[in-house]
Amino acid sequence: MTHKGYFSSGSWDNRRFRSFGALDTHGWVADMVIGEYALPGKLLCPTSPARGSEVWNESKVRGGGAWRQIQDDDVQQLIKQGYNTNYTQSWYMGYTDPKTTDLIPESKDTRFTKGALRDAALSIAPASLVPMFGDTKAEALDTNNTLLIDGVRFTGAKTISDGPTIASTSSGDDVIGRQNYVDFGPAHGRGSKVTVGQIRHDRIYANMAFADGGVTGDDIAAFFVDFQQGLRCADTNQDGGITGEDISTFFQAFEAGGC
C-alpha cells in the first residue's frame, strides 16, 4: 500500500483526465517500478493473447491531451525498464467511486471520480468483492489497442475496466451503477476459436485478484509471479470476454478458489 493508505496512485494512462500523471510517474505500473516492488513488464501473463498494454499505442502516448509527448525511442526504453503489463486494472482500484450518485458523463474521467482506491473505502464493501486486477480481453483487430515492441506490432491489453454503467433488470428496469467488466477476458486454457467482433483467440479462463489480501507492493509483486491466488472464471458464453453471464457465479465461487 502506498502513502496514506492508497493502494496505488491510480489508473495508468498518459491522457489527462484519465489518470493523475504521465506513464512513467503515475499509475499502478509506475508505482511498481519506481517503488522497486516489481517490474510488471518482465512479469507478463505468458498465455495471454496480449503482449503489452494499449497505453503504448501511438494514439495514446502522443497527441492532444497527453500528459507529455512520449516519442518512439522513449516508449521502447520505458518498456525495457518494465513499464508494461498485459493485465487489466479494475475501475475500482483506479477511481474508487463516482463523486455523485447520478450517472456521470465519463466513468474514467478524474474530474468525476474520487481518485485512486485507498483502504478507508473498503470499509463500505467487503474486500473480497472488490476486484483489483484481472486477465484482459484481447481485441486483436483493434488497431487503437496495439503496441510496437522492437518494431513488431502486438495486441495490447485493456488498461482498465469501464466502470459503472446502466444495466437492465429482468423486469426491464434500468439500474445505475452496475460495473461493466467486459474489458476483463480469458487468457488461459484452450477451447473453440472465438471470432466475435475484433476478438480472435481460443482462450477460455480468466484469473482475477481481489482486495481482501491486504494488498501491498510486495503482495502485488507476488501476485504477478503466482497469479493463481486469484479467482479463475470461465468464458462460459464463448464471446471472448468475461461478462455478467460469465461472472454469475463469481462471488459464490471465490471462497472455494475458482469457478
C-alpha positions as a Markdown table, in Angstrom:
| # | Residue | x | y | z |
|---|---|---|---|---|
| 1 | Met | 0.0 | 0.0 | 0.0 |
| 2 | Thr | 1.3 | 3.5 | -0.8 |
| 3 | His | 1.2 | 6.8 | 1.1 |
| 4 | Lys | -1.8 | 7.5 | 3.3 |
| 5 | Gly | -3.4 | 4.1 | 2.7 |
| 6 | Tyr | -3.7 | 4.3 | -1.1 |
| 7 | Phe | -3.2 | 1.0 | -2.9 |
| 8 | Ser | -1.7 | 2.9 | -5.9 |
| 9 | Ser | -1.5 | 6.3 | -7.5 |
| 10 | Gly | -4.5 | 5.3 | -9.7 |
| 11 | Ser | -5.1 | 4.4 | -13.3 |
| 12 | Trp | -2.1 | 4.0 | -15.7 |
| 13 | Asp | -2.7 | 6.2 | -18.7 |
| 14 | Asn | -0.9 | 9.0 | -20.5 |
| 15 | Arg | -4.0 | 11.0 | -21.2 |
| 16 | Arg | -5.1 | 13.9 | -19.0 |
| 17 | Phe | -8.3 | 13.3 | -17.1 |
| 18 | Arg | -7.8 | 9.6 | -17.5 |
| 19 | Ser | -5.1 | 9.5 | -14.9 |
| 20 | Phe | -3.1 | 11.7 | -12.5 |
| 21 | Gly | 0.1 | 11.9 | -14.4 |
| 22 | Ala | 2.4 | 10.5 | -17.1 |
| 23 | Leu | 3.0 | 6.8 | -17.6 |
| 24 | Asp | 6.5 | 6.9 | -16.0 |
| 25 | Thr | 5.4 | 8.9 | -13.0 |
| 26 | His | 1.9 | 7.9 | -12.0 |
| 27 | Gly | -0.4 | 4.9 | -12.1 |
| 28 | Trp | 0.0 | 1.4 | -10.6 |
| 29 | Val | 2.6 | 0.2 | -13.1 |
| 30 | Ala | 4.8 | 3.2 | -12.4 |
| 31 | Asp | 4.3 | 2.7 | -8.7 |
| 32 | Met | 5.7 | -0.9 | -9.0 |
| 33 | Val | 8.8 | 0.3 | -11.0 |
| 34 | Ile | 9.5 | 3.4 | -9.0 |
| 35 | Gly | 8.9 | 1.7 | -5.7 |
| 36 | Glu | 11.2 | -1.2 | -6.7 |
| 37 | Tyr | 8.4 | -3.7 | -5.8 |
| 38 | Ala | 8.4 | -5.4 | -9.2 |
| 39 | Leu | 8.9 | -4.9 | -13.0 |
| 40 | Pro | 5.4 | -5.6 | -14.4 |
| 41 | Gly | 6.8 | -5.6 | -17.9 |
| 42 | Lys | 9.1 | -8.5 | -17.0 |
| 43 | Leu | 6.2 | -10.5 | -15.5 |
| 44 | Leu | 3.6 | -10.7 | -18.3 |
| 45 | Cys | 1.0 | -13.4 | -18.3 |
| 46 | Pro | 2.7 | -15.9 | -20.7 |
| 47 | Thr | -0.5 | -17.3 | -22.2 |
| 48 | Ser | -2.4 | -14.0 | -22.8 |
| 49 | Pro | -3.0 | -13.1 | -26.4 |
| 50 | Ala | -2.0 | -9.6 | -25.5 |
| 51 | Arg | 1.8 | -8.9 | -25.2 |
| 52 | Gly | 1.6 | -5.5 | -23.6 |
| 53 | Ser | -0.7 | -2.6 | -22.8 |
| 54 | Glu | -2.8 | -0.5 | -25.0 |
| 55 | Val | -1.4 | 2.6 | -23.3 |
| 56 | Trp | 1.6 | 2.4 | -25.5 |
| 57 | Asn | -0.4 | 2.8 | -28.7 |
| 58 | Glu | 0.8 | 5.9 | -30.7 |
| 59 | Ser | -2.7 | 7.5 | -30.4 |
| 60 | Lys | -2.4 | 7.4 | -26.6 |
| 61 | Val | 1.2 | 8.4 | -25.9 |
| 62 | Arg | 1.1 | 11.4 | -28.2 |
| 63 | Gly | -1.3 | 14.0 | -29.4 |
| 64 | Gly | -3.7 | 16.4 | -27.7 |
| 65 | Gly | -4.4 | 15.7 | -24.1 |
| 66 | Ala | -1.3 | 13.8 | -23.3 |
| 67 | Trp | 0.5 | 14.5 | -20.0 |
| 68 | Arg | 3.7 | 14.6 | -22.1 |
| 69 | Gln | 4.6 | 13.6 | -25.6 |
| 70 | Ile | 6.4 | 10.3 | -25.5 |
| 71 | Gln | 8.4 | 9.6 | -28.6 |
| 72 | Asp | 9.0 | 6.1 | -30.1 |
| 73 | Asp | 12.6 | 5.7 | -28.7 |
| 74 | Asp | 11.4 | 6.7 | -25.2 |
| 75 | Val | 8.5 | 4.3 | -25.5 |
| 76 | Gln | 10.9 | 1.4 | -26.2 |
| 77 | Gln | 13.2 | 2.4 | -23.4 |
| 78 | Leu | 10.4 | 2.6 | -20.9 |
| 79 | Ile | 9.0 | -0.8 | -21.9 |
| 80 | Lys | 12.5 | -2.3 | -21.5 |
| 81 | Gln | 12.6 | -0.7 | -18.0 |
| 82 | Gly | 9.5 | -2.7 | -17.0 |
| 83 | Tyr | 6.8 | -0.1 | -17.7 |
| 84 | Asn | 4.4 | -2.5 | -19.3 |
| 85 | Thr | 1.7 | -5.1 | -18.5 |
| 86 | Asn | -0.9 | -7.4 | -20.1 |
| 87 | Tyr | -3.2 | -7.4 | -17.1 |
| 88 | Thr | -6.3 | -5.1 | -16.8 |
| 89 | Gln | -6.7 | -3.0 | -13.7 |
| 90 | Ser | -10.2 | -2.7 | -12.2 |
| 91 | Trp | -12.0 | 0.6 | -12.3 |
| 92 | Tyr | -12.4 | 0.4 | -8.5 |
| 93 | Met | -8.6 | 0.4 | -8.0 |
| 94 | Gly | -8.1 | 3.3 | -10.4 |
| 95 | Tyr | -11.1 | 5.6 | -9.5 |
| 96 | Thr | -12.9 | 4.1 | -6.4 |
| 97 | Asp | -16.3 | 5.7 | -7.0 |
| 98 | Pro | -18.1 | 8.5 | -8.8 |
| 99 | Lys | -18.4 | 11.8 | -6.9 |
| 100 | Thr | -22.2 | 11.7 | -7.3 |
| 101 | Thr | -24.9 | 9.1 | -7.2 |
| 102 | Asp | -26.1 | 10.2 | -10.7 |
| 103 | Leu | -24.7 | 8.7 | -13.9 |
| 104 | Ile | -21.5 | 10.6 | -14.6 |
| 105 | Pro | -20.6 | 11.9 | -18.2 |
| 106 | Glu | -17.5 | 9.8 | -18.4 |
| 107 | Ser | -16.7 | 6.9 | -15.9 |
| 108 | Lys | -12.9 | 7.2 | -16.5 |
| 109 | Asp | -12.6 | 10.9 | -16.1 |
| 110 | Thr | -10.7 | 12.0 | -13.0 |
| 111 | Arg | -12.9 | 15.1 | -12.7 |
| 112 | Phe | -16.0 | 13.0 | -12.0 |
| 113 | Thr | -14.4 | 10.3 | -9.8 |
| 114 | Lys | -13.0 | 10.1 | -6.3 |
| 115 | Gly | -9.5 | 9.0 | -7.3 |
| 116 | Ala | -7.3 | 6.0 | -6.5 |
| 117 | Leu | -8.6 | 3.4 | -4.1 |
| 118 | Arg | -7.5 | 3.6 | -0.5 |
| 119 | Asp | -8.0 | 1.3 | 2.4 |
| 120 | Ala | -10.7 | 3.5 | 4.0 |
| 121 | Ala | -13.0 | 3.0 | 1.1 |
| 122 | Leu | -13.0 | -0.8 | 1.7 |
| 123 | Ser | -14.9 | -0.2 | 5.0 |
| 124 | Ile | -18.2 | 0.2 | 3.0 |
| 125 | Ala | -17.8 | -3.0 | 0.9 |
| 126 | Pro | -16.4 | -6.5 | 1.6 |
| 127 | Ala | -12.8 | -6.6 | 0.3 |
| 128 | Ser | -13.4 | -10.0 | -1.2 |
| 129 | Leu | -15.9 | -8.4 | -3.6 |
| 130 | Val | -13.6 | -5.7 | -4.8 |
| 131 | Pro | -11.5 | -6.8 | -7.9 |
| 132 | Met | -8.1 | -5.3 | -8.3 |
| 133 | Phe | -6.6 | -6.9 | -11.4 |
| 134 | Gly | -7.6 | -9.5 | -14.0 |
| 135 | Asp | -6.7 | -11.0 | -17.3 |
| 136 | Thr | -7.6 | -8.9 | -20.2 |
| 137 | Lys | -10.0 | -9.0 | -23.2 |
| 138 | Ala | -7.6 | -9.0 | -26.1 |
| 139 | Glu | -9.0 | -7.4 | -29.3 |
| 140 | Ala | -6.6 | -8.4 | -32.0 |
| 141 | Leu | -8.2 | -6.4 | -34.7 |
| 142 | Asp | -8.5 | -3.1 | -32.8 |
| 143 | Thr | -5.5 | -1.1 | -34.1 |
| 144 | Asn | -6.0 | 1.6 | -31.4 |
| 145 | Asn | -5.1 | -1.0 | -28.8 |
| 146 | Thr | -1.9 | -2.4 | -30.5 |
| 147 | Leu | 1.7 | -1.5 | -29.5 |
| 148 | Leu | 5.1 | -1.7 | -31.1 |
| 149 | Ile | 7.9 | -3.6 | -29.3 |
| 150 | Asp | 11.3 | -3.6 | -31.2 |
| 151 | Gly | 9.5 | -3.0 | -34.5 |
| 152 | Val | 6.9 | -5.8 | -34.0 |
| 153 | Arg | 3.3 | -4.9 | -33.5 |
| 154 | Phe | 1.4 | -6.8 | -30.8 |
| 155 | Thr | -2.1 | -6.9 | -29.5 |
| 156 | Gly | -2.5 | -4.7 | -26.4 |
| 157 | Ala | -4.3 | -5.3 | -23.2 |
| 158 | Lys | -7.1 | -3.1 | -21.9 |
| 159 | Thr | -5.6 | -0.8 | -19.3 |
| 160 | Ile | -8.6 | -0.6 | -17.0 |
| 161 | Ser | -12.2 | -1.8 | -16.9 |
| 162 | Asp | -15.0 | 0.5 | -17.9 |
| 163 | Gly | -16.6 | 1.1 | -14.5 |
| 164 | Pro | -20.3 | 2.0 | -13.7 |
| 165 | Thr | -22.9 | 1.9 | -16.4 |
| 166 | Ile | -26.6 | 1.5 | -16.8 |
| 167 | Ala | -27.8 | -2.2 | -16.6 |
| 168 | Ser | -31.3 | -3.6 | -17.3 |
| 169 | Thr | -33.0 | -5.9 | -14.8 |
| 170 | Ser | -35.1 | -8.9 | -15.9 |
| 171 | Ser | -38.2 | -6.8 | -15.5 |
| 172 | Gly | -36.8 | -4.1 | -17.8 |
| 173 | Asp | -35.9 | -1.5 | -15.2 |
| 174 | Asp | -32.7 | 0.4 | -15.6 |
| 175 | Val | -30.2 | 0.3 | -12.7 |
| 176 | Ile | -27.4 | 2.9 | -12.5 |
| 177 | Gly | -24.0 | 2.0 | -11.2 |
| 178 | Arg | -23.6 | -1.7 | -12.1 |
| 179 | Gln | -20.0 | -2.4 | -13.0 |
| 180 | Asn | -19.1 | -3.1 | -16.6 |
| 181 | Tyr | -16.4 | -5.9 | -16.6 |
| 182 | Val | -16.3 | -6.6 | -20.3 |
| 183 | Asp | -12.7 | -5.5 | -20.6 |
| 184 | Phe | -11.6 | -8.5 | -18.5 |
| 185 | Gly | -11.2 | -11.6 | -20.6 |
| 186 | Pro | -9.8 | -15.1 | -20.8 |
| 187 | Ala | -6.1 | -15.7 | -21.2 |
| 188 | His | -5.8 | -19.4 | -20.2 |
| 189 | Gly | -6.9 | -22.8 | -21.3 |
| 190 | Arg | -8.0 | -23.9 | -24.8 |
| 191 | Gly | -11.4 | -24.1 | -26.4 |
| 192 | Ser | -13.1 | -23.4 | -29.7 |
| 193 | Lys | -11.7 | -20.4 | -31.6 |
| 194 | Val | -13.7 | -17.2 | -30.8 |
| 195 | Thr | -14.4 | -14.9 | -33.7 |
| 196 | Val | -16.6 | -12.2 | -32.3 |
| 197 | Gly | -16.1 | -8.5 | -33.3 |
| 198 | Gln | -12.4 | -7.8 | -33.0 |
| 199 | Ile | -11.6 | -10.9 | -30.9 |
| 200 | Arg | -9.6 | -13.7 | -32.4 |
| 201 | His | -8.4 | -16.3 | -29.9 |
| 202 | Asp | -9.2 | -19.7 | -28.2 |
| 203 | Arg | -8.7 | -18.9 | -24.5 |
| 204 | Ile | -11.5 | -19.8 | -22.1 |
| 205 | Tyr | -10.4 | -18.9 | -18.5 |
| 206 | Ala | -9.6 | -15.6 | -16.8 |
| 207 | Asn | -7.9 | -15.1 | -13.4 |
| 208 | Met | -8.9 | -12.4 | -11.0 |
| 209 | Ala | -7.3 | -11.0 | -7.9 |
| 210 | Phe | -9.3 | -9.2 | -5.1 |
| 211 | Ala | -8.6 | -6.7 | -2.4 |
| 212 | Asp | -9.1 | -9.0 | 0.6 |
| 213 | Gly | -5.5 | -10.0 | 0.9 |
| 214 | Gly | -4.3 | -6.6 | 2.4 |
| 215 | Val | -2.5 | -5.9 | -0.9 |
| 216 | Thr | 0.8 | -4.1 | -0.6 |
| 217 | Gly | 3.5 | -3.5 | -3.1 |
| 218 | Asp | 5.2 | -6.8 | -2.2 |
| 219 | Asp | 1.9 | -8.6 | -2.4 |
| 220 | Ile | 1.2 | -7.3 | -5.9 |
| 221 | Ala | 4.6 | -8.4 | -7.0 |
| 222 | Ala | 3.9 | -11.9 | -5.7 |
| 223 | Phe | 0.5 | -11.7 | -7.5 |
| 224 | Phe | 2.3 | -11.3 | -10.8 |
| 225 | Val | 4.5 | -14.3 | -10.0 |
| 226 | Asp | 1.7 | -16.6 | -8.8 |
| 227 | Phe | -1.5 | -15.3 | -10.4 |
| 228 | Gln | -3.3 | -18.5 | -9.4 |
| 229 | Gln | -4.0 | -16.9 | -6.0 |
| 230 | Gly | -7.0 | -15.2 | -7.6 |
| 231 | Leu | -10.3 | -16.3 | -9.0 |
| 232 | Arg | -10.5 | -18.4 | -12.2 |
| 233 | Cys | -13.6 | -17.7 | -14.1 |
| 234 | Ala | -14.7 | -19.3 | -17.4 |
| 235 | Asp | -15.8 | -17.5 | -20.6 |
| 236 | Thr | -19.0 | -19.6 | -20.4 |
| 237 | Asn | -20.7 | -18.0 | -23.3 |
| 238 | Gln | -17.7 | -18.1 | -25.6 |
| 239 | Asp | -17.7 | -14.5 | -26.6 |
| 240 | Gly | -14.1 | -13.7 | -25.9 |
| 241 | Gly | -14.8 | -11.6 | -22.7 |
| 242 | Ile | -15.8 | -12.1 | -19.1 |
| 243 | Thr | -19.3 | -10.6 | -18.9 |
| 244 | Gly | -22.1 | -10.6 | -16.4 |
| 245 | Glu | -23.2 | -14.0 | -17.7 |
| 246 | Asp | -19.7 | -15.4 | -17.1 |
| 247 | Ile | -19.4 | -14.0 | -13.6 |
| 248 | Ser | -22.8 | -15.1 | -12.3 |
| 249 | Thr | -21.0 | -17.5 | -10.0 |
| 250 | Phe | -18.2 | -15.1 | -9.4 |
| 251 | Phe | -18.6 | -14.3 | -5.8 |
| 252 | Gln | -20.2 | -17.6 | -4.7 |
| 253 | Ala | -17.2 | -19.5 | -6.1 |
| 254 | Phe | -14.5 | -17.1 | -4.8 |
| 255 | Glu | -14.3 | -18.7 | -1.3 |
| 256 | Ala | -13.8 | -22.1 | -2.9 |
| 257 | Gly | -11.0 | -20.7 | -5.0 |
| 258 | Gly | -12.4 | -20.8 | -8.5 |
| 259 | Cys | -15.4 | -21.3 | -10.8 |
